[in-house]
Amino acid sequence: MPPHPSTSFLSRVRQNLGVFHPMERQLAEFVLDFPGDLASYAASELATLAGVSNATVTRFIKRLGYRHYEEARLQVREERGAGSPLLRASRSPAAENPFAASLARSQDNLQRSFTRLDATSVDQIARALLAARKVWVLGLRSSQAFASYFRWQLFQIKQDVHLAPHAGDTLGQTLASVTVQDVVVVFAVRRRPVALSALLAQLVQAGHRVLYISDEQVPRQSGLTWHLYCACESDSPLDDHVAVTGVCHLLASRVLELAGPAERARMTAIEASHDALQEL
């Protein structure tokens, strides 16, 4: 039975390991070491590097269910772009000075991300967060870490800031709790779960104010109140998230600068409690 069109390249290779002929198996093992490199190789280059014939590459690709080599290479390129660390790993030699290269990439990500921002929009977001009945901060998969960090920053200033969903809760329970007086902050850096699209659509349909913070690969979606892009490009298999934390810091700092007497009273009470409990 041919593989389903949505079956990933890696799944196709793994599912056929038991039926490959010896030279096809050699090619499969070579590809599985750094599967993302397939996006950069021509068929003849792959054959030479793996030590097999061009005919073996052709049989290998056909056995995986592709019509031709370019079809397989296009799928790998798309899956690599989606952010899989395994597919982003490469046989290419590392930078001569990895420290300098990493610093330069982070600086570029910050520059690209902050260039897109303007003071009016940042102030509008900060004032909305301050005035909201509740702020719901949501992130799925890796984005949960950024949601937790942003909620921790805001919680020092504003009381009703909630990380969602809580352990054991469903997205449906969270959505049922949101009102039009609230603001929902959604973090969505790659790789994003399928459920996220339905979540955003439901929030928009219900008329909720949504601040969407994503990487650059996400197309702008109509109906969102605000959409901030963070550059997350990296020279390593792992994305660089410096810009995400930078945007979090910028927004939280502006909320603090605009805070009124109630928020300042909360911060005073927090410090008094720290002293009384000798927590810090």
KAPE-V199927 format. One record per residue. N is the residue number from 1. PHI is phi in whole degrees, -180 to 180 (* if undefined). D_LAST is the distance of its C-alpha to the last C-alpha in whole Angstrom. Layout:
BEGIN
[[N/PHI/D_LAST] [N/PHI/D_LAST]]
END
This chain:
BEGIN
[[1/*/63] [2/-66/61] [3/-67/58] [4/-64/56] [5/-54/56] [6/-87/52] [7/-64/52] [8/-68/49] [9/-60/51] [10/-62/49] [11/-63/50] [12/-61/54] [13/-66/54] [14/-63/52] [15/-67/54] [16/-106/57] [17/-57/56] [18/-77/59] [19/-116/62] [20/-65/62] [21/-71/64] [22/-51/63] [23/-72/63] [24/-66/61] [25/-64/59] [26/-61/58] [27/-65/58] [28/-61/55] [29/-66/53] [30/-65/53] [31/-65/52] [32/-67/49] [33/-63/48] [34/-140/47] [35/-62/48] [36/-66/47] [37/-65/49] [38/-56/52] [39/-65/52] [40/-103/53] [41/-96/56] [42/-76/59] [43/-58/61] [44/-67/63] [45/-65/60] [46/-61/58] [47/-61/61] [48/-64/62] [49/-65/58] [50/-87/58] [51/75/62] [52/-128/63] [53/-87/66] [54/-61/66] [55/-64/68] [56/-65/65] [57/-62/63] [58/-62/65] [59/-64/65] [60/-60/62] [61/-65/61] [62/-64/63] [63/-64/62] [64/-78/59] [65/98/61] [66/-91/60] [67/-75/64] [68/-160/63] [69/-62/61] [70/-62/59] [71/-65/58] [72/-66/56] [73/-65/55] [74/-64/54] [75/-65/52] [76/-63/50] [77/-62/49] [78/-67/48] [79/-69/46] [80/-65/44] [81/-65/44] [82/-72/42] [83/109/39] [84/-64/40] [85/-59/38] [86/-63/41] [87/-77/44] [88/-85/42] [89/-68/42] [90/-145/45] [91/-76/47] [92/-58/47] [93/-64/46] [94/-69/42] [95/-60/42] [96/-62/43] [97/-125/39] [98/-62/37] [99/-64/34] [100/-66/36] [101/-65/37] [102/-66/34] [103/-63/33] [104/-64/36] [105/-65/36] [106/-62/32] [107/-63/33] [108/-66/36] [109/-62/34] [110/-64/32] [111/-61/35] [112/-64/37] [113/-72/34] [114/-76/34] [115/-63/37] [116/-75/38] [117/-85/35] [118/-136/36] [119/-60/35] [120/-64/37] [121/-66/36] [122/-62/32] [123/-65/32] [124/-62/34] [125/-65/31] [126/-61/28] [127/-68/30] [128/-66/31] [129/-64/28] [130/-66/27] [131/-85/30] [132/-64/30] [133/-58/30] [134/-142/28] [135/-114/27] [136/-107/27] [137/-113/26] [138/-129/28] [139/-154/29] [140/-109/31] [141/55/31] [142/-63/29] [143/-69/28] [144/-62/26] [145/-65/23] [146/-72/24] [147/-62/24] [148/-64/21] [149/-65/19] [150/-66/21] [151/-62/20] [152/-62/16] [153/-67/17] [154/-67/19] [155/-65/17] [156/-73/15] [157/-110/18] [158/-126/20] [159/-75/20] [160/-89/23] [161/-122/22] [162/-123/23] [163/-84/24] [164/-136/27] [165/-81/29] [166/-69/26] [167/-57/27] [168/90/31] [169/-88/31] [170/-103/34] [171/-63/35] [172/-61/37] [173/-65/35] [174/-66/33] [175/-61/36] [176/-68/37] [177/-93/34] [178/-82/34] [179/-118/36] [180/-72/37] [181/-85/35] [182/-98/32] [183/-125/31] [184/-109/31] [185/-106/29] [186/-116/31] [187/-96/30] [188/-148/33] [189/-91/33] [190/-66/36] [191/-100/36] [192/-92/37] [193/-71/38] [194/-60/41] [195/-63/40] [196/-65/38] [197/-62/41] [198/-66/42] [199/-62/39] [200/-63/39] [201/-61/43] [202/-70/42] [203/-63/39] [204/-66/41] [205/-61/44] [206/-79/42] [207/82/42] [208/-81/38] [209/-80/36] [210/-126/35] [211/-102/33] [212/-108/34] [213/-115/32] [214/-135/34] [215/-79/35] [216/-75/39] [217/-81/41] [218/-84/41] [219/-68/44] [220/-67/43] [221/-104/43] [222/-68/45] [223/98/43] [224/-74/40] [225/-69/38] [226/-140/36] [227/-137/37] [228/-107/34] [229/-101/35] [230/-121/33] [231/-73/35] [232/-126/34] [233/-66/37] [234/-151/36] [235/-88/39] [236/-110/37] [237/-64/38] [238/-98/34] [239/-65/33] [240/-96/31] [241/-108/29] [242/-57/27] [243/-67/29] [244/-64/28] [245/-68/24] [246/-65/25] [247/-67/27] [248/-58/24] [249/-63/22] [250/-61/25] [251/-65/25] [252/-65/22] [253/-65/22] [254/-69/25] [255/-60/24] [256/-64/21] [257/-64/24] [258/-92/26] [259/-60/24] [260/-98/26] [261/-58/25] [262/-63/24] [263/-70/21] [264/-68/20] [265/-64/19] [266/-63/17] [267/-64/15] [268/-63/15] [269/-64/15] [270/-62/11] [271/-65/10] [272/-64/11] [273/-67/10] [274/-59/6] [275/-65/8] [276/-65/10] [277/-88/8] [278/52/6] [279/-77/4] [280/-120/0]]
END
